[in-house]
């Protein structure tokens, strides 16, 4: 990429402000110098730019992006606004969502940069019935070093401090994760409030939040009562989420609306708006336990709800797709969605997370391919 004075600027410096060349159907450009050695030499600048916001946030530094984003305090419930959800156009949403993976692609060094950025936005998750303290400790070790050192060396970024966005575990394993991540600045997220069904008594759900926060969780992923949405009892949903927010205190609250169990995109939009009005810091698609989890049409409706909320209130709310995201290509699709619908401010882990367990392995394989021209077997990049 050439600047106005013909000096060379590495493509990584353009992340996320990569020009969208619609005629060519790509988000990429050609290297002025060909060859793998060139990629190794210049990749560091791109990746450093891609992870600058994450590092500043972890160290408590107020970057320009983060300084603009005050925490969402919530607003009074506006039922008139919620009822506007009935105008949601499913066919139009599906057509728009279909254009993102089919017309947008990122190539070569640009792809490596976007994949490294995606890693910084991953909530590395284990939510299995056979989770043990040993599993969680290994997961935390992977969170500290998400990409093999030899892969980073081949990309020319071995001195880059790269970590995931957070580690997400059941609330009873929060103390183990907090201890394993001590000194890393990687936050621990706990799933609470009767995850995944949300059918436990309210007192139990609130106690889970209290215990997770007391154990050191700085993020709480709560689940809503789907019945409130399905019966259009929006006041009950608002009161429930508002109570959860108060119990979370300084811990950021990610609200799981379980889109696969809400039936329609209208319900998805209504639930998203009510949860943001109640003070959600993030809205999240799924628990990962439903038959249908994060899909592009559902995600589109949710991010457009976030955009509407910003326009009306001035507050930014984050977005977290979760469940079923397993390939590097999918992570790029969701980054494309965030860039096109919400803009560059959402291309960091302060406002965007990907809930995943197996995604990181495929991203590592793709980075290996970018560095060597060959794909490696999945067992060369093991997860705990």
C-alpha positions as CSV (number, residue, x, y, z in Angstrom):
1,X,0.0,0.0,0.0
2,X,1.5,3.4,-1.0
3,X,0.8,6.6,0.8
4,X,0.6,10.0,-0.9
5,X,4.3,10.5,-0.7
6,X,4.9,7.0,-2.2
7,X,6.4,5.6,1.1
8,X,5.4,2.1,1.9
9,X,2.7,1.4,4.5
10,X,2.1,-2.2,5.6
11,X,-1.4,-3.5,5.1
12,X,-1.6,-4.3,8.9
13,X,-1.6,-0.5,9.6
14,X,-4.9,-0.4,7.6
15,X,-6.7,-2.8,9.9
16,X,-9.6,-2.2,10.5
17,X,-9.7,0.6,7.9
18,X,-9.1,-1.7,5.0
19,X,-10.8,-0.3,1.9
20,X,-13.7,-2.3,0.6
21,X,-13.2,-3.0,-3.1
22,X,-16.7,-4.0,-4.0
23,X,-16.0,-4.3,-7.7
24,X,-13.4,-7.0,-7.0
25,X,-15.5,-8.5,-4.2
26,X,-12.6,-8.5,-1.7
27,X,-11.3,-6.7,1.3
28,X,-7.7,-6.9,0.3
29,X,-4.9,-5.4,-1.7
30,X,-1.8,-6.6,-3.5
31,X,1.6,-6.7,-1.8
32,X,4.0,-4.3,-3.6
33,X,6.7,-6.8,-2.8
34,X,6.0,-10.4,-3.4
35,X,7.3,-13.4,-1.4
36,X,6.9,-15.1,1.9
37,X,9.9,-13.3,3.4
38,X,8.2,-10.0,2.8
39,X,5.1,-11.3,4.7
40,X,7.2,-12.4,7.6
41,X,9.0,-9.0,7.8
42,X,5.9,-6.8,7.7
43,X,3.2,-8.8,9.4
44,X,4.1,-7.5,12.9
45,X,2.9,-3.9,12.2
46,X,-0.5,-5.1,11.1
47,X,-1.0,-7.4,14.0
48,X,0.2,-4.8,16.5
49,X,-2.4,-2.4,15.2
50,X,-5.0,-5.2,15.3
51,X,-4.3,-5.9,19.0
52,X,-3.5,-2.4,20.3
53,X,-7.0,-1.8,21.7
54,X,-7.0,-5.2,23.5
55,X,-3.7,-4.5,25.2
56,X,-4.7,-1.0,26.3
57,X,-7.9,-2.3,27.7
58,X,-6.2,-5.1,29.6
59,X,-3.7,-2.6,31.1
60,X,-6.3,0.0,32.0
61,X,-5.2,2.5,29.4
62,X,-7.9,4.7,28.0
63,X,-7.4,4.6,24.2
64,X,-9.4,6.9,22.0
65,X,-11.8,4.0,21.1
66,X,-12.4,3.0,24.7
67,X,-12.7,6.5,26.0
68,X,-15.7,7.1,23.7
69,X,-17.5,4.0,25.1
70,X,-19.2,4.7,28.4
71,X,-20.9,1.8,30.0
72,X,-24.6,1.4,29.1
73,X,-26.6,2.5,32.2
74,X,-29.9,1.4,30.7
75,X,-33.0,3.4,30.1
76,X,-36.7,3.3,31.2
77,X,-38.7,0.6,29.3
78,X,-40.1,2.0,26.1
79,X,-42.8,-0.4,25.0
80,X,-43.7,1.6,21.9
81,X,-40.1,1.1,20.7
82,X,-40.2,-2.6,21.5
83,X,-43.5,-3.0,19.6
84,X,-41.8,-1.6,16.5
85,X,-40.1,-5.0,16.2
86,X,-43.2,-6.3,14.4
87,X,-42.0,-4.5,11.3
88,X,-38.9,-6.8,11.1
89,X,-38.5,-8.1,7.5
90,X,-37.2,-11.7,7.6
91,X,-36.6,-12.1,3.9
92,X,-34.7,-8.8,3.6
93,X,-32.6,-9.8,6.7
94,X,-31.8,-13.2,5.2
95,X,-30.8,-11.6,1.8
96,X,-28.5,-9.1,3.4
97,X,-26.9,-11.7,5.7
98,X,-26.3,-13.9,2.7
99,X,-24.2,-11.2,1.0
100,X,-21.5,-11.1,3.7
101,X,-19.8,-14.5,3.2
102,X,-20.5,-14.6,-0.5
103,X,-19.2,-11.2,-1.6
104,X,-16.6,-10.4,1.0
105,X,-13.2,-12.1,1.5
106,X,-9.9,-11.2,3.0
107,X,-6.7,-12.5,1.5
108,X,-3.0,-13.1,2.3
109,X,-1.5,-10.8,5.0
110,X,-4.8,-9.1,5.5
111,X,-6.4,-12.5,6.3
112,X,-3.6,-13.2,8.8
113,X,-4.2,-9.9,10.5
114,X,-8.0,-10.3,10.7
115,X,-7.6,-13.8,12.1
116,X,-5.2,-12.6,14.8
117,X,-7.7,-9.9,15.6
118,X,-10.4,-12.5,15.8
119,X,-8.3,-14.4,18.4
120,X,-8.2,-11.3,20.7
121,X,-12.1,-11.3,20.5
122,X,-12.6,-15.0,21.5
123,X,-14.2,-15.9,24.8
124,X,-12.4,-19.2,25.1
125,X,-15.1,-21.4,26.6
126,X,-15.6,-24.8,28.3
127,X,-19.1,-25.6,29.4
128,X,-19.2,-29.3,29.6
129,X,-20.6,-31.7,32.2
130,X,-17.2,-33.3,32.7
131,X,-15.3,-30.0,33.3
132,X,-12.6,-30.4,35.9
133,X,-10.1,-28.0,37.5
134,X,-7.4,-29.6,35.3
135,X,-9.4,-28.9,32.1
136,X,-9.9,-25.3,33.1
137,X,-6.2,-24.8,34.0
138,X,-5.2,-26.2,30.5
139,X,-7.7,-23.9,28.9
140,X,-6.3,-20.9,30.8
141,X,-2.8,-21.9,29.6
142,X,-4.1,-21.8,26.0
143,X,-5.7,-18.4,26.6
144,X,-2.3,-17.1,27.7
145,X,-0.6,-18.5,24.5
146,X,-3.4,-19.0,22.0
147,X,-1.2,-19.5,19.0
148,X,1.9,-21.8,18.9
149,X,5.1,-19.9,19.2
150,X,6.6,-21.4,16.0
151,X,3.6,-20.2,14.0
152,X,4.1,-16.7,15.3
153,X,7.8,-16.9,14.4
154,X,6.9,-18.0,10.8
155,X,4.6,-15.0,10.6
156,X,7.3,-12.7,12.0
157,X,5.3,-11.7,15.1
158,X,7.0,-13.8,17.8
159,X,7.4,-10.8,20.1
160,X,3.7,-10.0,20.0
161,X,1.8,-10.5,23.3
162,X,-1.3,-12.1,22.0
163,X,-4.1,-13.4,24.3
164,X,-7.8,-14.2,23.9
165,X,-10.6,-11.8,25.1
166,X,-11.7,-13.9,28.1
167,X,-12.1,-17.3,29.5
168,X,-15.7,-18.5,30.1
169,X,-16.5,-21.2,32.6
170,X,-19.3,-22.4,34.9
171,X,-19.5,-20.3,38.0
172,X,-18.2,-23.1,40.3
173,X,-14.9,-23.1,38.4
174,X,-14.4,-19.4,38.5
175,X,-11.9,-19.6,41.4
176,X,-9.8,-22.1,39.4
177,X,-9.7,-19.8,36.3
178,X,-9.0,-16.7,38.3
179,X,-6.0,-18.4,39.9
180,X,-4.7,-19.8,36.6
181,X,-5.0,-16.4,34.9
182,X,-3.4,-14.4,37.7
183,X,-1.2,-11.6,36.3
184,X,-2.4,-12.1,32.7
185,X,-5.1,-9.3,32.6
186,X,-7.4,-11.9,30.9
187,X,-10.8,-11.5,32.4
188,X,-12.8,-14.5,33.7
189,X,-16.5,-14.8,32.5
190,X,-18.9,-16.9,34.4
191,X,-22.2,-18.3,33.1
192,X,-24.8,-17.8,35.7
193,X,-28.5,-17.5,36.5
194,X,-29.5,-21.1,35.8
195,X,-27.5,-21.5,32.6
196,X,-28.5,-22.8,30.1
197,X,-32.3,-23.1,30.6
198,X,-32.8,-20.2,33.1
199,X,-35.5,-22.2,34.8
200,X,-34.2,-22.1,38.4
201,X,-35.7,-19.9,41.1
202,X,-34.8,-16.2,41.0
203,X,-33.1,-16.4,44.4
204,X,-30.8,-19.1,43.2
205,X,-30.0,-17.3,40.0
206,X,-29.1,-14.1,41.9
207,X,-27.0,-16.1,44.4
208,X,-25.0,-17.6,41.4
209,X,-24.2,-14.0,40.3
210,X,-23.1,-13.0,43.8
211,X,-20.9,-16.0,44.2
212,X,-19.3,-15.6,40.8
213,X,-18.5,-11.9,41.4
214,X,-17.2,-12.7,44.9
215,X,-14.9,-15.4,43.4
216,X,-13.3,-12.9,41.0
217,X,-15.4,-13.1,37.8
218,X,-15.3,-9.7,36.0
219,X,-17.9,-10.7,33.4
220,X,-21.2,-12.5,33.9
221,X,-23.1,-14.2,31.1
222,X,-26.7,-14.4,32.2
223,X,-29.6,-16.1,30.5
224,X,-33.1,-14.6,30.3
225,X,-36.4,-16.4,30.9
226,X,-37.5,-17.1,27.3
227,X,-41.1,-17.3,28.4
228,X,-41.2,-13.6,29.0
229,X,-40.4,-13.0,25.3
230,X,-42.7,-15.7,24.0
231,X,-45.6,-14.3,26.0
232,X,-44.7,-10.7,25.2
233,X,-44.3,-9.9,28.9
234,X,-41.7,-7.3,28.3
235,X,-42.0,-5.6,31.7
236,X,-41.2,-8.9,33.4
237,X,-38.2,-9.4,31.2
238,X,-37.0,-5.8,31.8
239,X,-37.4,-6.2,35.6
240,X,-35.5,-9.5,35.5
241,X,-32.5,-8.3,33.5
242,X,-32.4,-5.0,35.5
243,X,-32.2,-7.0,38.7
244,X,-29.4,-9.1,37.3
245,X,-27.5,-6.0,36.3
246,X,-27.7,-4.5,39.8
247,X,-26.3,-7.8,41.3
248,X,-23.5,-7.8,38.8
249,X,-22.2,-4.5,40.1
250,X,-18.9,-3.6,38.4
251,X,-18.8,-6.9,36.5
252,X,-19.9,-6.5,33.0
253,X,-23.1,-8.3,32.1
254,X,-23.5,-10.2,28.8
255,X,-27.2,-11.1,28.3
256,X,-27.9,-14.4,26.5
257,X,-31.3,-14.2,24.7
258,X,-31.2,-17.7,23.3
259,X,-32.3,-16.8,19.8
260,X,-32.8,-20.5,18.8
261,X,-35.7,-20.7,21.3
262,X,-37.4,-17.4,20.5
263,X,-39.1,-18.5,17.3
264,X,-39.0,-15.4,15.2
265,X,-36.7,-12.5,14.3
266,X,-39.3,-10.2,15.7
267,X,-38.9,-11.8,19.1
268,X,-35.1,-11.5,18.7
269,X,-35.3,-7.8,18.1
270,X,-37.7,-7.2,20.9
271,X,-35.6,-9.2,23.4
272,X,-32.5,-7.4,22.3
273,X,-34.0,-4.0,22.8
274,X,-35.5,-4.8,26.2
275,X,-32.2,-6.2,27.5
276,X,-30.3,-3.1,26.3
277,X,-32.8,-0.9,28.0
278,X,-32.3,-2.9,31.2
279,X,-28.6,-2.2,31.1
280,X,-26.9,-5.1,29.3
281,X,-23.3,-4.4,28.4
282,X,-23.4,-7.1,25.7
283,X,-26.2,-9.0,24.0
284,X,-25.4,-12.6,23.2
285,X,-27.0,-14.9,20.7
286,X,-27.0,-18.3,22.4
287,X,-26.0,-20.5,25.2
288,X,-24.5,-22.9,22.7
289,X,-26.8,-25.6,23.9
290,X,-29.8,-24.9,21.7
291,X,-30.4,-26.8,18.4
292,X,-29.9,-23.5,16.5
293,X,-27.3,-21.0,17.7
294,X,-25.6,-18.0,16.1
295,X,-26.7,-17.5,12.5
296,X,-26.1,-14.5,10.2
297,X,-29.7,-13.4,10.0
298,X,-30.2,-13.4,13.7
299,X,-26.9,-11.7,14.2
300,X,-27.8,-9.0,11.7
301,X,-31.1,-8.2,13.6
302,X,-29.2,-8.0,16.9
303,X,-26.4,-5.7,15.6
304,X,-29.0,-3.4,13.9
305,X,-30.8,-3.3,17.3
306,X,-27.5,-2.2,18.8
307,X,-27.1,0.5,16.1
308,X,-30.6,1.8,16.8
309,X,-29.9,1.8,20.5
310,X,-26.8,3.9,20.0
311,X,-28.6,6.4,17.8
312,X,-31.4,6.9,20.3
313,X,-29.4,6.8,23.6
314,X,-25.8,7.5,22.7
315,X,-24.5,4.3,24.4
316,X,-22.6,1.5,22.8
317,X,-23.5,-2.1,23.6
318,X,-21.4,-5.0,22.7
319,X,-22.3,-8.1,20.7
320,X,-21.3,-11.7,21.2
321,X,-22.3,-14.5,18.8
322,X,-21.9,-18.0,20.4
323,X,-22.6,-21.6,19.4
324,X,-21.7,-23.3,16.2
325,X,-18.8,-21.0,15.2
326,X,-16.0,-23.4,14.5
327,X,-14.1,-22.3,11.4
328,X,-11.7,-19.4,10.7
329,X,-13.9,-18.4,7.7
330,X,-16.9,-17.9,10.1
331,X,-14.9,-15.6,12.3
332,X,-14.1,-13.4,9.3
333,X,-17.8,-13.4,8.3
334,X,-18.8,-12.1,11.7
335,X,-16.0,-9.5,11.7
336,X,-17.3,-8.4,8.3
337,X,-20.8,-8.1,9.7
338,X,-19.5,-5.9,12.6
339,X,-17.5,-3.7,10.3
340,X,-20.2,-3.1,7.8
341,X,-23.2,-2.7,10.2
342,X,-21.6,-1.0,13.2
343,X,-18.2,0.3,12.0
344,X,-14.6,0.1,13.2
345,X,-15.4,0.9,16.8
346,X,-16.8,-2.6,17.3
347,X,-13.7,-4.4,15.9
348,X,-12.2,-5.0,19.3
349,X,-12.9,-7.1,22.3
350,X,-14.3,-4.2,24.3
351,X,-17.5,-4.4,22.1
352,X,-17.2,-7.7,20.2
353,X,-16.6,-11.2,21.5
354,X,-17.0,-14.7,19.9
355,X,-18.0,-17.4,22.2
356,X,-16.2,-20.6,21.1
357,X,-14.3,-23.6,22.1
358,X,-13.2,-25.3,18.9
359,X,-12.7,-22.1,16.8
360,X,-9.2,-21.4,17.9
361,X,-7.9,-24.7,16.5
362,X,-9.1,-23.9,13.0
363,X,-7.7,-20.3,13.2
364,X,-4.3,-21.7,14.1
365,X,-4.4,-24.1,11.1
366,X,-5.3,-21.2,8.8
367,X,-2.4,-19.1,10.2
368,X,-0.1,-22.0,9.6
369,X,-1.3,-22.2,6.0
370,X,-0.7,-18.4,5.6
371,X,2.9,-18.9,6.9
372,X,3.9,-22.1,5.1
373,X,1.4,-22.6,2.2
374,X,0.3,-25.9,3.8
375,X,-2.5,-27.0,6.1
376,X,-1.6,-28.9,9.3
377,X,-3.6,-31.6,11.0
378,X,-5.9,-30.4,13.8
379,X,-4.0,-32.4,16.4
380,X,-0.9,-30.3,15.8
381,X,-2.9,-27.4,17.5
382,X,-4.5,-29.2,20.4
383,X,-7.0,-27.7,22.7
384,X,-7.4,-28.9,26.3
